[in-house]
């Protein structure tokens, strides 16, 4: 994994959704849909008990995304 600056990440995807996920079982599909839609940069906030599992699922499902 290479380290990217925020400027480099925003140049690739100027929109960055901030996500609060309550269900980790749908997180991988969400990540893939975002990437297919041209959004390859998103943040998962740690507000729910499922946040860490959702983050892991998203990274596995969409390794090309910056999460």
C-alpha positions as CSV (number, residue, x, y, z in Angstrom):
1,X,0.0,0.0,0.0
2,X,1.4,3.4,-1.0
3,X,0.9,6.5,1.1
4,X,-1.1,9.3,-0.7
5,X,-1.6,12.9,0.3
6,X,-5.1,14.2,0.8
7,X,-4.5,16.5,-2.2
8,X,-3.7,13.4,-4.4
9,X,-6.8,11.6,-3.1
10,X,-9.1,14.5,-3.7
11,X,-7.7,15.0,-7.2
12,X,-8.8,11.5,-7.9
13,X,-12.3,11.8,-6.4
14,X,-13.4,15.4,-5.5
15,X,-16.4,14.1,-3.5
16,X,-15.8,12.4,-0.2
17,X,-18.9,10.9,1.5
18,X,-18.8,10.5,5.3
19,X,-20.5,7.3,6.1
20,X,-22.1,6.1,9.3
21,X,-22.8,2.3,8.8
22,X,-25.1,0.3,11.0
23,X,-24.9,-3.0,9.1
24,X,-21.5,-4.4,8.1
25,X,-23.2,-7.1,5.9
26,X,-24.0,-4.5,3.2
27,X,-20.8,-2.5,3.5
28,X,-18.9,-4.3,0.8
29,X,-21.7,-3.9,-1.7
30,X,-21.9,-0.2,-0.8
31,X,-18.1,0.3,-1.4
32,X,-18.3,-1.4,-4.8
33,X,-21.3,0.7,-5.8
34,X,-19.5,3.9,-4.8
35,X,-16.4,2.9,-6.8
36,X,-18.5,1.9,-9.8
37,X,-20.2,5.3,-9.5
38,X,-16.9,7.1,-9.6
39,X,-16.5,7.8,-5.9
40,X,-13.3,6.1,-4.8
41,X,-12.7,8.1,-1.6
42,X,-14.9,7.8,1.4
43,X,-14.7,7.9,5.2
44,X,-16.3,5.6,7.7
45,X,-16.9,7.2,11.0
46,X,-16.6,5.1,14.2
47,X,-20.1,5.8,15.6
48,X,-21.7,2.3,15.6
49,X,-20.7,-1.1,16.9
50,X,-20.6,-2.3,13.3
51,X,-18.1,0.4,12.1
52,X,-14.9,-1.6,12.3
53,X,-16.5,-4.7,10.7
54,X,-18.0,-2.4,8.0
55,X,-14.6,-0.8,7.3
56,X,-12.9,-4.2,6.9
57,X,-15.6,-5.4,4.6
58,X,-15.3,-2.2,2.4
59,X,-11.5,-2.5,2.2
60,X,-11.8,-6.2,1.2
61,X,-14.6,-5.5,-1.4
62,X,-13.0,-2.4,-2.9
63,X,-9.2,-2.4,-2.5
64,X,-8.8,0.3,-5.1
65,X,-10.7,2.8,-3.0
66,X,-9.2,5.2,-0.5
67,X,-11.1,4.6,2.7
